[in-house]
Amino acid sequence: MRSLLDVLPADFTPLPRVTAREEGLRVARLADRAPSVREWLLRQGDGEGEGAEAAP
């Protein structure tokens, strides 16, 4: 599941830098396929509940 932060927490430790282009592309593809919190919630049960509004 993917969730975006507006503000980094004070104890945030950045991930190490990617050294190879292929490795960076692989990471980017994995991140692009991860569902957002909203998508994940909609996949749970019938899509009803807190934070699961209908798509615009």
PQR file of N, CA, C, O and H, with PARSE charges and radii, in Angstrom:
ATOM      1  N   MET A   1       0.850  -1.157   0.000 -0.4000 1.5000
ATOM      2  CA  MET A   1       0.000   0.000   0.000 -0.0000 2.0000
ATOM      3  C   MET A   1       0.900   1.226   0.000  0.5500 1.7000
ATOM      4  O   MET A   1       1.963   1.234   0.620 -0.5500 1.4000
ATOM      5  N   ARG A   2       0.462   2.253  -0.700 -0.4000 1.5000
ATOM      6  CA  ARG A   2       1.231   3.488  -0.846 -0.0000 2.0000
ATOM      7  C   ARG A   2       0.464   4.614  -0.185  0.5500 1.7000
ATOM      8  O   ARG A   2      -0.750   4.735  -0.348 -0.5500 1.4000
ATOM      9  H   ARG A   2      -0.402   2.246  -1.204  0.4000 1.0000
ATOM     10  N   SER A   3       1.176   5.431   0.557 -0.4000 1.5000
ATOM     11  CA  SER A   3       0.585   6.594   1.193 -0.0000 2.0000
ATOM     12  C   SER A   3       1.577   7.742   1.069  0.5500 1.7000
ATOM     13  O   SER A   3       2.771   7.559   1.308 -0.5500 1.4000
ATOM     14  H   SER A   3       2.163   5.333   0.690  0.4000 1.0000
ATOM     15  N   LEU A   4       1.099   8.909   0.702 -0.4000 1.5000
ATOM     16  CA  LEU A   4       1.967  10.058   0.527 -0.0000 2.0000
ATOM     17  C   LEU A   4       1.901  10.955   1.749  0.5500 1.7000
ATOM     18  O   LEU A   4       0.828  11.181   2.309 -0.5500 1.4000
ATOM     19  H   LEU A   4       0.129   9.057   0.508  0.4000 1.0000
ATOM     20  N   LEU A   5       3.065  11.470   2.160 -0.4000 1.5000
ATOM     21  CA  LEU A   5       3.132  12.374   3.310 -0.0000 2.0000
ATOM     22  C   LEU A   5       3.286  13.804   2.831  0.5500 1.7000
ATOM     23  O   LEU A   5       4.045  14.072   1.900 -0.5500 1.4000
ATOM     24  H   LEU A   5       3.936  11.286   1.704  0.4000 1.0000
ATOM     25  N   ASP A   6       2.569  14.724   3.464 -0.4000 1.5000
ATOM     26  CA  ASP A   6       2.732  16.140   3.154 -0.0000 2.0000
ATOM     27  C   ASP A   6       3.954  16.709   3.875  0.5500 1.7000
ATOM     28  O   ASP A   6       4.627  17.604   3.363 -0.5500 1.4000
ATOM     29  H   ASP A   6       1.952  14.506   4.220  0.4000 1.0000
ATOM     30  N   VAL A   7       4.231  16.181   5.065 -0.4000 1.5000
ATOM     31  CA  VAL A   7       5.345  16.653   5.885 -0.0000 2.0000
ATOM     32  C   VAL A   7       6.097  15.438   6.397  0.5500 1.7000
ATOM     33  O   VAL A   7       5.494  14.493   6.905 -0.5500 1.4000
ATOM     34  H   VAL A   7       3.684  15.454   5.480  0.4000 1.0000
ATOM     35  N   LEU A   8       7.423  15.466   6.260 -0.4000 1.5000
ATOM     36  CA  LEU A   8       8.228  14.357   6.764 -0.0000 2.0000
ATOM     37  C   LEU A   8       8.281  14.404   8.285  0.5500 1.7000
ATOM     38  O   LEU A   8       8.432  15.480   8.865 -0.5500 1.4000
ATOM     39  H   LEU A   8       7.912  16.234   5.847  0.4000 1.0000
ATOM     40  N   PRO A   9       8.156  13.245   8.943 -0.5600 1.5000
ATOM     41  CA  PRO A   9       8.281  13.225  10.392  0.2800 2.0000
ATOM     42  C   PRO A   9       9.718  13.580  10.810  0.5500 1.7000
ATOM     43  O   PRO A   9      10.654  13.424  10.027 -0.5500 1.4000
ATOM     44  N   ALA A  10       9.874  14.048  12.024 -0.4000 1.5000
ATOM     45  CA  ALA A  10      11.190  14.453  12.518 -0.0000 2.0000
ATOM     46  C   ALA A  10      12.190  13.299  12.515  0.5500 1.7000
ATOM     47  O   ALA A  10      13.390  13.517  12.345 -0.5500 1.4000
ATOM     48  H   ALA A  10       9.113  14.175  12.660  0.4000 1.0000
ATOM     49  N   ASP A  11      11.699  12.066  12.704 -0.4000 1.5000
ATOM     50  CA  ASP A  11      12.608  10.919  12.774 -0.0000 2.0000
ATOM     51  C   ASP A  11      12.739  10.185  11.436  0.5500 1.7000
ATOM     52  O   ASP A  11      13.134   9.020  11.412 -0.5500 1.4000
ATOM     53  H   ASP A  11      10.725  11.889  12.843  0.4000 1.0000
ATOM     54  N   PHE A  12      12.415  10.848  10.330 -0.4000 1.5000
ATOM     55  CA  PHE A  12      12.492  10.236   9.011 -0.0000 2.0000
ATOM     56  C   PHE A  12      13.951   9.973   8.617  0.5500 1.7000
ATOM     57  O   PHE A  12      14.798  10.863   8.696 -0.5500 1.4000
ATOM     58  H   PHE A  12      12.094  11.795  10.349  0.4000 1.0000
ATOM     59  N   THR A  13      14.221   8.756   8.198 -0.4000 1.5000
ATOM     60  CA  THR A  13      15.546   8.391   7.707 -0.0000 2.0000
ATOM     61  C   THR A  13      15.417   8.057   6.230  0.5500 1.7000
ATOM     62  O   THR A  13      14.730   7.097   5.880 -0.5500 1.4000
ATOM     63  H   THR A  13      13.533   8.033   8.134  0.4000 1.0000
ATOM     64  N   PRO A  14      16.060   8.824   5.352 -0.5600 1.5000
ATOM     65  CA  PRO A  14      15.939   8.556   3.918  0.2800 2.0000
ATOM     66  C   PRO A  14      16.481   7.175   3.542  0.5500 1.7000
ATOM     67  O   PRO A  14      17.398   6.654   4.177 -0.5500 1.4000
ATOM     68  N   LEU A  15      15.892   6.602   2.500 -0.4000 1.5000
ATOM     69  CA  LEU A  15      16.388   5.338   1.982 -0.0000 2.0000
ATOM     70  C   LEU A  15      17.728   5.575   1.295  0.5500 1.7000
ATOM     71  O   LEU A  15      17.993   6.679   0.818 -0.5500 1.4000
ATOM     72  H   LEU A  15      15.147   7.025   1.985  0.4000 1.0000
ATOM     73  N   PRO A  16      18.574   4.550   1.242 -0.5600 1.5000
ATOM     74  CA  PRO A  16      19.854   4.729   0.547  0.2800 2.0000
ATOM     75  C   PRO A  16      19.631   5.003  -0.937  0.5500 1.7000
ATOM     76  O   PRO A  16      18.636   4.559  -1.510 -0.5500 1.4000
ATOM     77  N   ARG A  17      20.540   5.720  -1.548 -0.4000 1.5000
ATOM     78  CA  ARG A  17      20.450   6.029  -2.979 -0.0000 2.0000
ATOM     79  C   ARG A  17      20.623   4.771  -3.804  0.5500 1.7000
ATOM     80  O   ARG A  17      21.367   3.861  -3.438 -0.5500 1.4000
ATOM     81  H   ARG A  17      21.348   6.080  -1.082  0.4000 1.0000
ATOM     82  N   VAL A  18      19.923   4.738  -4.921 -0.4000 1.5000
ATOM     83  CA  VAL A  18      20.031   3.627  -5.862 -0.0000 2.0000
ATOM     84  C   VAL A  18      21.244   3.891  -6.744  0.5500 1.7000
ATOM     85  O   VAL A  18      21.441   5.010  -7.217 -0.5500 1.4000
ATOM     86  H   VAL A  18      19.318   5.477  -5.218  0.4000 1.0000
ATOM     87  N   THR A  19      22.053   2.867  -6.962 -0.4000 1.5000
ATOM     88  CA  THR A  19      23.285   3.082  -7.717 -0.0000 2.0000
ATOM     89  C   THR A  19      23.159   2.718  -9.192  0.5500 1.7000
ATOM     90  O   THR A  19      23.829   3.324 -10.028 -0.5500 1.4000
ATOM     91  H   THR A  19      21.893   1.958  -6.577  0.4000 1.0000
ATOM     92  N   ALA A  20      22.325   1.757  -9.527 -0.4000 1.5000
ATOM     93  CA  ALA A  20      22.205   1.316 -10.916 -0.0000 2.0000
ATOM     94  C   ALA A  20      20.878   1.783 -11.505  0.5500 1.7000
ATOM     95  O   ALA A  20      19.859   1.767 -10.814 -0.5500 1.4000
ATOM     96  H   ALA A  20      21.781   1.265  -8.847  0.4000 1.0000
ATOM     97  N   ARG A  21      20.876   2.194 -12.759 -0.4000 1.5000
ATOM     98  CA  ARG A  21      19.656   2.654 -13.433 -0.0000 2.0000
ATOM     99  C   ARG A  21      18.597   1.561 -13.440  0.5500 1.7000
ATOM    100  O   ARG A  21      17.422   1.836 -13.193 -0.5500 1.4000
ATOM    101  H   ARG A  21      21.704   2.207 -13.320  0.4000 1.0000
ATOM    102  N   GLU A  22      18.998   0.326 -13.720 -0.4000 1.5000
ATOM    103  CA  GLU A  22      18.051  -0.800 -13.760 -0.0000 2.0000
ATOM    104  C   GLU A  22      17.381  -1.002 -12.407  0.5500 1.7000
ATOM    105  O   GLU A  22      16.187  -1.287 -12.326 -0.5500 1.4000
ATOM    106  H   GLU A  22      19.952   0.102 -13.920  0.4000 1.0000
ATOM    107  N   GLU A  23      18.168  -0.849 -11.350 -0.4000 1.5000
ATOM    108  CA  GLU A  23      17.605  -1.000 -10.009 -0.0000 2.0000
ATOM    109  C   GLU A  23      16.594   0.110  -9.730  0.5500 1.7000
ATOM    110  O   GLU A  23      15.538  -0.141  -9.149 -0.5500 1.4000
ATOM    111  H   GLU A  23      19.139  -0.616 -11.416  0.4000 1.0000
ATOM    112  N   GLY A  24      16.916   1.332 -10.143 -0.4000 1.5000
ATOM    113  CA  GLY A  24      15.999   2.453  -9.960 -0.0000 2.0000
ATOM    114  C   GLY A  24      14.708   2.261 -10.733  0.5500 1.7000
ATOM    115  O   GLY A  24      13.630   2.577 -10.229 -0.5500 1.4000
ATOM    116  H   GLY A  24      17.773   1.536 -10.615  0.4000 1.0000
ATOM    117  N   LEU A  25      14.807   1.741 -11.962 -0.4000 1.5000
ATOM    118  CA  LEU A  25      13.607   1.486 -12.758 -0.0000 2.0000
ATOM    119  C   LEU A  25      12.749   0.398 -12.117  0.5500 1.7000
ATOM    120  O   LEU A  25      11.522   0.489 -12.118 -0.5500 1.4000
ATOM    121  H   LEU A  25      15.682   1.485 -12.371  0.4000 1.0000
ATOM    122  N   ARG A  26      13.395  -0.623 -11.574 -0.4000 1.5000
ATOM    123  CA  ARG A  26      12.659  -1.703 -10.911 -0.0000 2.0000
ATOM    124  C   ARG A  26      11.904  -1.169  -9.689  0.5500 1.7000
ATOM    125  O   ARG A  26      10.747  -1.519  -9.461 -0.5500 1.4000
ATOM    126  H   ARG A  26      14.392  -0.696 -11.574  0.4000 1.0000
ATOM    127  N   VAL A  27      12.573  -0.320  -8.910 -0.4000 1.5000
ATOM    128  CA  VAL A  27      11.925   0.284  -7.736 -0.0000 2.0000
ATOM    129  C   VAL A  27      10.754   1.158  -8.173  0.5500 1.7000
ATOM    130  O   VAL A  27       9.689   1.112  -7.557 -0.5500 1.4000
ATOM    131  H   VAL A  27      13.513  -0.035  -9.095  0.4000 1.0000
ATOM    132  N   ALA A  28      10.934   1.946  -9.219 -0.4000 1.5000
ATOM    133  CA  ALA A  28       9.867   2.821  -9.711 -0.0000 2.0000
ATOM    134  C   ALA A  28       8.663   2.006 -10.173  0.5500 1.7000
ATOM    135  O   ALA A  28       7.523   2.380  -9.897 -0.5500 1.4000
ATOM    136  H   ALA A  28      11.799   1.984  -9.720  0.4000 1.0000
ATOM    137  N   ARG A  29       8.902   0.899 -10.871 -0.4000 1.5000
ATOM    138  CA  ARG A  29       7.784   0.052 -11.320 -0.0000 2.0000
ATOM    139  C   ARG A  29       7.031  -0.534 -10.136  0.5500 1.7000
ATOM    140  O   ARG A  29       5.801  -0.593 -10.153 -0.5500 1.4000
ATOM    141  H   ARG A  29       9.828   0.595 -11.095  0.4000 1.0000
ATOM    142  N   LEU A  30       7.750  -0.968  -9.110 -0.4000 1.5000
ATOM    143  CA  LEU A  30       7.091  -1.502  -7.916 -0.0000 2.0000
ATOM    144  C   LEU A  30       6.246  -0.434  -7.229  0.5500 1.7000
ATOM    145  O   LEU A  30       5.117  -0.703  -6.816 -0.5500 1.4000
ATOM    146  H   LEU A  30       8.749  -0.921  -9.096  0.4000 1.0000
ATOM    147  N   ALA A  31       6.786   0.767  -7.106 -0.4000 1.5000
ATOM    148  CA  ALA A  31       6.055   1.857  -6.459 -0.0000 2.0000
ATOM    149  C   ALA A  31       4.820   2.242  -7.268  0.5500 1.7000
ATOM    150  O   ALA A  31       3.775   2.546  -6.695 -0.5500 1.4000
ATOM    151  H   ALA A  31       7.702   0.986  -7.442  0.4000 1.0000
ATOM    152  N   ASP A  32       4.932   2.232  -8.584 -0.4000 1.5000
ATOM    153  CA  ASP A  32       3.789   2.582  -9.433 -0.0000 2.0000
ATOM    154  C   ASP A  32       2.669   1.561  -9.341  0.5500 1.7000
ATOM    155  O   ASP A  32       1.502   1.909  -9.520 -0.5500 1.4000
ATOM    156  H   ASP A  32       5.781   1.985  -9.050  0.4000 1.0000
ATOM    157  N   ARG A  33       3.001   0.309  -9.064 -0.4000 1.5000
ATOM    158  CA  ARG A  33       1.977  -0.745  -8.977 -0.0000 2.0000
ATOM    159  C   ARG A  33       1.325  -0.829  -7.609  0.5500 1.7000
ATOM    160  O   ARG A  33       0.273  -1.453  -7.468 -0.5500 1.4000
ATOM    161  H   ARG A  33       3.949   0.027  -8.918  0.4000 1.0000
ATOM    162  N   ALA A  34       1.927  -0.216  -6.599 -0.4000 1.5000
ATOM    163  CA  ALA A  34       1.377  -0.284  -5.244 -0.0000 2.0000
ATOM    164  C   ALA A  34       0.074   0.502  -5.184  0.5500 1.7000
ATOM    165  O   ALA A  34       0.023   1.639  -5.652 -0.5500 1.4000
ATOM    166  H   ALA A  34       2.782   0.290  -6.713  0.4000 1.0000
ATOM    167  N   PRO A  35      -0.983  -0.082  -4.618 -0.5600 1.5000
ATOM    168  CA  PRO A  35      -2.255   0.643  -4.529  0.2800 2.0000
ATOM    169  C   PRO A  35      -2.173   1.774  -3.506  0.5500 1.7000
ATOM    170  O   PRO A  35      -1.446   1.676  -2.517 -0.5500 1.4000
ATOM    171  N   SER A  36      -2.920   2.842  -3.751 -0.4000 1.5000
ATOM    172  CA  SER A  36      -3.010   3.927  -2.774 -0.0000 2.0000
ATOM    173  C   SER A  36      -3.856   3.435  -1.595  0.5500 1.7000
ATOM    174  O   SER A  36      -4.501   2.389  -1.673 -0.5500 1.4000
ATOM    175  H   SER A  36      -3.510   2.922  -4.555  0.4000 1.0000
ATOM    176  N   VAL A  37      -3.841   4.197  -0.516 -0.4000 1.5000
ATOM    177  CA  VAL A  37      -4.666   3.835   0.647 -0.0000 2.0000
ATOM    178  C   VAL A  37      -6.125   3.735   0.227  0.5500 1.7000
ATOM    179  O   VAL A  37      -6.818   2.795   0.614 -0.5500 1.4000
ATOM    180  H   VAL A  37      -3.318   5.046  -0.453  0.4000 1.0000
ATOM    181  N   ARG A  38      -6.603   4.706  -0.570 -0.4000 1.5000
ATOM    182  CA  ARG A  38      -8.000   4.703  -1.026 -0.0000 2.0000
ATOM    183  C   ARG A  38      -8.299   3.450  -1.852  0.5500 1.7000
ATOM    184  O   ARG A  38      -9.319   2.794  -1.641 -0.5500 1.4000
ATOM    185  H   ARG A  38      -6.040   5.470  -0.885  0.4000 1.0000
ATOM    186  N   GLU A  39      -7.405   3.119  -2.795 -0.4000 1.5000
ATOM    187  CA  GLU A  39      -7.605   1.925  -3.626 -0.0000 2.0000
ATOM    188  C   GLU A  39      -7.626   0.668  -2.767  0.5500 1.7000
ATOM    189  O   GLU A  39      -8.438  -0.229  -2.992 -0.5500 1.4000
ATOM    190  H   GLU A  39      -6.577   3.653  -2.966  0.4000 1.0000
ATOM    191  N   TRP A  40      -6.735   0.604  -1.785 -0.4000 1.5000
ATOM    192  CA  TRP A  40      -6.660  -0.563  -0.911 -0.0000 2.0000
ATOM    193  C   TRP A  40      -7.951  -0.706  -0.107  0.5500 1.7000
ATOM    194  O   TRP A  40      -8.484  -1.806   0.033 -0.5500 1.4000
ATOM    195  H   TRP A  40      -6.076   1.333  -1.602  0.4000 1.0000
ATOM    196  N   LEU A  41      -8.454   0.430   0.428 -0.4000 1.5000
ATOM    197  CA  LEU A  41      -9.702   0.391   1.194 -0.0000 2.0000
ATOM    198  C   LEU A  41     -10.870  -0.054   0.322  0.5500 1.7000
ATOM    199  O   LEU A  41     -11.718  -0.829   0.765 -0.5500 1.4000
ATOM    200  H   LEU A  41      -8.021   1.324   0.315  0.4000 1.0000
ATOM    201  N   LEU A  42     -10.918   0.437  -0.922 -0.4000 1.5000
ATOM    202  CA  LEU A  42     -12.005   0.062  -1.817 -0.0000 2.0000
ATOM    203  C   LEU A  42     -11.971  -1.426  -2.163  0.5500 1.7000
ATOM    204  O   LEU A  42     -13.014  -2.022  -2.429 -0.5500 1.4000
ATOM    205  H   LEU A  42     -10.229   1.067  -1.282  0.4000 1.0000
ATOM    206  N   ARG A  43     -10.801  -2.018  -2.162 -0.4000 1.5000
ATOM    207  CA  ARG A  43     -10.668  -3.452  -2.460 -0.0000 2.0000
ATOM    208  C   ARG A  43     -11.111  -4.323  -1.290  0.5500 1.7000
ATOM    209  O   ARG A  43     -11.402  -5.506  -1.469 -0.5500 1.4000
ATOM    210  H   ARG A  43      -9.953  -1.534  -1.947  0.4000 1.0000
ATOM    211  N   GLN A  44     -11.164  -3.744  -0.098 -0.4000 1.5000
ATOM    212  CA  GLN A  44     -11.568  -4.496   1.091 -0.0000 2.0000
ATOM    213  C   GLN A  44     -13.094  -4.569   1.134  0.5500 1.7000
ATOM    214  O   GLN A  44     -13.760  -3.534   1.147 -0.5500 1.4000
ATOM    215  H   GLN A  44     -10.927  -2.783   0.048  0.4000 1.0000
ATOM    216  N   GLY A  45     -13.638  -5.742   1.155 -0.4000 1.5000
ATOM    217  CA  GLY A  45     -15.083  -5.902   1.238 -0.0000 2.0000
ATOM    218  C   GLY A  45     -15.808  -5.273   0.059  0.5500 1.7000
ATOM    219  O   GLY A  45     -15.409  -5.433  -1.094 -0.5500 1.4000
ATOM    220  H   GLY A  45     -13.097  -6.583   1.144  0.4000 1.0000
ATOM    221  N   ASP A  46     -16.880  -4.557   0.370 -0.4000 1.5000
ATOM    222  CA  ASP A  46     -17.705  -3.980  -0.685 -0.0000 2.0000
ATOM    223  C   ASP A  46     -17.346  -2.527  -0.983  0.5500 1.7000
ATOM    224  O   ASP A  46     -18.060  -1.866  -1.737 -0.5500 1.4000
ATOM    225  H   ASP A  46     -17.204  -4.427   1.307  0.4000 1.0000
ATOM    226  N   GLY A  47     -16.260  -2.017  -0.412 -0.4000 1.5000
ATOM    227  CA  GLY A  47     -15.853  -0.644  -0.702 -0.0000 2.0000
ATOM    228  C   GLY A  47     -16.538   0.380   0.165  0.5500 1.7000
ATOM    229  O   GLY A  47     -16.324   1.578  -0.019 -0.5500 1.4000
ATOM    230  H   GLY A  47     -15.680  -2.554   0.200  0.4000 1.0000
ATOM    231  N   GLU A  48     -17.363  -0.056   1.114 -0.4000 1.5000
ATOM    232  CA  GLU A  48     -18.027   0.889   2.010 -0.0000 2.0000
ATOM    233  C   GLU A  48     -17.221   1.018   3.302  0.5500 1.7000
ATOM    234  O   GLU A  48     -16.452   0.132   3.675 -0.5500 1.4000
ATOM    235  H   GLU A  48     -17.537  -1.029   1.263  0.4000 1.0000
ATOM    236  N   GLY A  49     -17.418   2.112   3.944 -0.4000 1.5000
ATOM    237  CA  GLY A  49     -16.729   2.312   5.210 -0.0000 2.0000
ATOM    238  C   GLY A  49     -15.952   3.609   5.208  0.5500 1.7000
ATOM    239  O   GLY A  49     -15.974   4.365   4.237 -0.5500 1.4000
ATOM    240  H   GLY A  49     -18.043   2.832   3.641  0.4000 1.0000
ATOM    241  N   GLU A  50     -15.279   3.849   6.285 -0.4000 1.5000
ATOM    242  CA  GLU A  50     -14.540   5.097   6.457 -0.0000 2.0000
ATOM    243  C   GLU A  50     -13.471   5.267   5.380  0.5500 1.7000
ATOM    244  O   GLU A  50     -12.675   4.359   5.142 -0.5500 1.4000
ATOM    245  H   GLU A  50     -15.261   3.234   7.074  0.4000 1.0000
ATOM    246  N   GLY A  51     -13.456   6.417   4.739 -0.4000 1.5000
ATOM    247  CA  GLY A  51     -12.440   6.738   3.759 -0.0000 2.0000
ATOM    248  C   GLY A  51     -12.633   6.087   2.405  0.5500 1.7000
ATOM    249  O   GLY A  51     -11.722   6.123   1.578 -0.5500 1.4000
ATOM    250  H   GLY A  51     -14.102   7.154   4.933  0.4000 1.0000
ATOM    251  N   ALA A  52     -13.791   5.494   2.153 -0.4000 1.5000
ATOM    252  CA  ALA A  52     -14.014   4.789   0.891 -0.0000 2.0000
ATOM    253  C   ALA A  52     -15.158   5.423   0.113  0.5500 1.7000
ATOM    254  O   ALA A  52     -16.170   4.775  -0.153 -0.5500 1.4000
ATOM    255  H   ALA A  52     -14.531   5.465   2.825  0.4000 1.0000
ATOM    256  N   GLU A  53     -14.994   6.688  -0.248 -0.4000 1.5000
ATOM    257  CA  GLU A  53     -16.030   7.365  -1.015 -0.0000 2.0000
ATOM    258  C   GLU A  53     -16.010   6.882  -2.460  0.5500 1.7000
ATOM    259  O   GLU A  53     -15.041   6.277  -2.919 -0.5500 1.4000
ATOM    260  H   GLU A  53     -14.171   7.214  -0.032  0.4000 1.0000
ATOM    261  N   ALA A  54     -17.088   7.159  -3.155 -0.4000 1.5000
ATOM    262  CA  ALA A  54     -17.159   6.789  -4.578 -0.0000 2.0000
ATOM    263  C   ALA A  54     -16.176   7.622  -5.366  0.5500 1.7000
ATOM    264  O   ALA A  54     -15.901   8.768  -5.012 -0.5500 1.4000
ATOM    265  H   ALA A  54     -17.876   7.650  -2.782  0.4000 1.0000
ATOM    266  N   ALA A  55     -15.645   7.054  -6.431 -0.4000 1.5000
ATOM    267  CA  ALA A  55     -14.701   7.769  -7.290 -0.0000 2.0000
ATOM    268  C   ALA A  55     -15.415   8.900  -8.003  0.5500 1.7000
ATOM    269  O   ALA A  55     -16.580   8.754  -8.375 -0.5500 1.4000
ATOM    270  H   ALA A  55     -15.868   6.123  -6.719  0.4000 1.0000
ATOM    271  N   PRO A  56     -14.729  10.047  -8.206 -0.5600 1.5000
ATOM    272  CA  PRO A  56     -15.379  11.185  -8.889  0.2800 2.0000
ATOM    273  C   PRO A  56     -15.680  10.882 -10.341  0.5500 1.7000
ATOM    274  O   PRO A  56     -16.223  11.730 -11.050 -0.5500 1.4000
TER
END
